[in-house]
Amino acid sequence: MGLFSKLFGSKGPNKTEEYLANGAVVIDVRNADEFAGGHVEGSKNIPVGAIGHKVNQIKKLKKPVILCCASGMRSGKATDILKREGIDAINGGSWKAVNRYFS
């Protein structure tokens, strides 16, 4: 068992994989220029500063949400915002980590 597993418990099934299997939508919370430089195919771009204003739009999707950004910091913040609003959301980390599931 690795140090990470000892600290945080056994990972079990990958959450990103599980969410994608359940029809999750990927929301990239980087700015438009970053998004234009590369992103997960089919993902939506809603910058983290605008995520609170888009809650109703996201709720209308009626799907679980995977958030991503460059490193996982902004998507972590956005995940907290959406969870407080009752949206089933996880932090997928970097967009490149999420993109691996689409290759």
N, C-alpha and C positions, 0 to 999 in steps of 0.2 A: 504494500500500500504506500503510495507516494505521500509527500508532505501535504500537498493540496487536499488529497482525499482524507488524510487524518484530521486536517483542520475543518473541512467543510462537509465531510461525509462522502459516501460513495455517490458518484455522479448518476449512475443508472442510465436509462435511455437519454440520449441527447435531446435537450429541450427544443432546440431549433428544429431538429429533424421531426420531433413530435408535433410541433406547431405547424410546420409545413404540411405534414400529413393530414392535419385537420383544416387545411385550407387557409392558413394565415396569410395576411397581407404584409408585405415588407415596406416599412416606412423608413426612409433615409433622412436623418435630421440635420445633415450638413447643409451649408449654403448652396445656392444654385450653381455657382462657379465650380465648387468642389464636386457636386453631383454631375455636372457636365463633363468633368474630367474622368469619370468612370463610376459605374453604379451597378447594382444588381438588376438584371433584366426584369422589367415589369414592376420594379419598385416605384413607390410614390415618393416625391420629394416634398417634405414639409419641414422647413428649418426649425430647429429647437425653439427659437424665439416666438414662433407662430403656433406651436403645437397646442397651447392652451386655448387659442382662438378657434381651433379646428376640431375640438372634441366632439361636437355634435355631428360633424361630417364623418368623423372616424366611427362614431357609434352607429351611424346609418349603414356602414359596411357590413355590420353584423358578422364579423369575422375576428378571430384572434389576431393579434398584431405582434410582429417582430420588428423591433427598432434597431437601427444601426447608424454608425457615423464613421469617423476616421479611426478612433481608438476604443470607443465604448463609453467614454465619459459623457458626452452630450446625449447619447442614446440612453444612458442610465438615468439621466435627469428627466428625459422625456418619458421613460418607462414609469418613473415615480408619478409624474403628472397624470398619465393615463390611468394608472392603477387607482389613484385617488378618485378618479371619475368613474370607476367601476368597469373599466375596459380591461379585458383579458390581454395583457401585454407582457412581453419579455424583452430583455436587453440582449440582442444578438451579438453585441460587440462591434467590431469593425465591419465595414461593408464587405471587405475582402474575405473575412471569415464566413459571412453569410453566403457570399457568392460561390463558395466552394460547393454548396449544395445544388447549384444550378449548372455546374460544369459537366 
